[in-house]
Amino acid sequence: MSMARILSTGLINRLLKGDYKKLLSDIRKDRELSLEIRNNKAIVYHHKKKILTLFESKEADLLSDGYLRENQVKPTLDLNNPSKYLNAAKEIVRSHSKQMEFMVQQNIAKSNQTQESKYFVVDMEYAFEQNMIAKEERLKKTRVDLVAIEKETNNIILFELKYGLNACCGNSGVDDHYEKIEKFLAREDFCAQLKSDIANIISDKNRLGLIKFPINKAFEDIKMKYIFAYNSDKDLEKYRNEYANKYAEKGIETLYIDTRYILK
């Protein structure tokens, strides 16, 4: 199941010293954007929405037409002034879907990439690679909201963010996510591939100046954790009773964010 390096030298050169150099510079400066690395593609997200995909040897894929309303015109990308496209794409995405969960996820990622943070977020929207696995052996596809390194343990942490109680039940709820991820983590081949992918992603992001996170040793283990974003004490209590306590018994921790932003 092993794969080659995540980004080719050609795409890295386009980003560092070629036609994408100014684009990369603008992405680095924008807290609302994240660049994620996937199988020799660089995908730019705004609040969990894909707004740009960059390739080694062909033109970039721009914002999907599905985000456009009747009165909106699809923006074009001028590599001499890429911020104009990025800002227009962000505005279209925001008008299409104003989901607080996406903003919270982006803020968590950007706020946990410092020397002081307990966790260092290295990836968003990670999906286990299955292209090299026989179709009959593949597992149901799922994505991981945030992949981080817990500095103290050097464990890879797979974070699932839930915003409010309504996001905790049904398909893609807390229980559903646990069942899917457990199947991946039970497979040695998937765990080995995940560690390889994350090491490569960190290496490429370091090289591109997107993060500063040295890899000094092999990752220890892979753990799943939840993040619950709540806006009332009642919701917090209910989550703890229905989900957090149950999963704590399985060794899965929940971290919390109070979205009321009350200063105390």
Number of C-alpha atoms within 10 A of each C-alpha: 11 13 11 11 16 20 21 15 12 13 18 21 15 17 20 17 11 12 13 19 17 18 20 19 17 15 19 17 10 13 13 15 23 23 22 20 24 16 14 18 18 22 19 20 21 24 23 19 19 21 23 20 19 21 19 18 9 7 9 15 14 19 23 14 10 7 17 16 12 5 5 10 11 16 15 14 18 11 14 12 12 18 18 14 21 24 14 17 25 20 12 19 21 16 11 13 12 11 12 13 17 18 16 17 22 21 15 16 22 17 14 16 20 14 11 9 12 14 22 24 26 25 22 23 15 20 13 18 18 15 9 10 12 8 9 6 8 13 14 9 12 15 16 19 22 23 22 23 23 18 14 8 10 18 18 24 21 23 21 23 27 23 20 18 17 9 15 20 14 11 10 16 16 20 14 13 19 17 10 16 19 12 12 19 16 10 10 10 13 18 16 14 17 21 18 18 23 21 18 17 20 21 19 19 20 14 13 18 12 20 19 17 17 10 11 7 7 11 17 11 12 17 18 19 18 24 20 24 23 20 16 12 10 9 15 19 12 12 18 15 11 11 16 22 15 12 18 13 9 9 12 15 16 20 12 13 16 13 15 10 8 6 4 3
